[in-house]
Amino acid sequence: MSAFLTGGVVLLCLSGAASIGMLLRAYLPDHHVSADSKDAIKLATAVVGTLSALALGLLIASAKTNFNDAETELRTSVARLLLLDRVMAHYGPETQQARGLLRKLVEERLYQAWGNANEATDDTAAEDLGIEPVQDTLRALSPQTDAQRSIQARALQVSGQIAEAHWLLIEARGEGLPWAFLAILVFWLGLIFFTFGLWAPVNVTVICTLLVCALSVASAVFLIVDMSHPYLGFIHVSDAPLRDALERMGRR
């Protein structure tokens, strides 16, 4: 489910809960809406409201941290890609094939993460081996001097770091906000808005205020879900570092 759709569902749930509270109020006996009843319900709702506020705050902070970490990891990977390209350039013309594979890898990363997934080519739809073809080409080299042997070892070391980061990204690709936790959070928020509607007078000002509040909370949930997937959605990590690396790669 996309972040926009999730936010819309949350908005409908909260608006519906407030509307149910307003409609139910007209059918409640008088002793159910007495001052003592209101005080007891407000105290109980305050506990749920505190839990909801803490959960929303922690989720927003966690989503922002994940987004910042993704940006940092991307820049680190780009730096390693450029370093690997320069190391192979110093080895000699024998690494021309490996450098070409590395450039193709960066192009595929750009296409897969920021391109149109529905237009994927046969190459991108195939098994994702990451930088392993580049490593195979590097291992097949036959260094003739101590300098070339040192450069080969350095290139394999850097490519190993890139491969590790790649597989970590693959493993974390399906992670996001747990839907069970989101459902419980929406239940808490719906309960709060139900009590808002239960005690609020029915007029245009109150209805508009409740709608704006529901929209604000739904926007917070949208931010949490959207930023939990830093390479997808409305708010995503910029592809500028990879494009800049692509322009620099292949130079002598």
Disulfide bonds with the S-S distance in Angstrom:
none
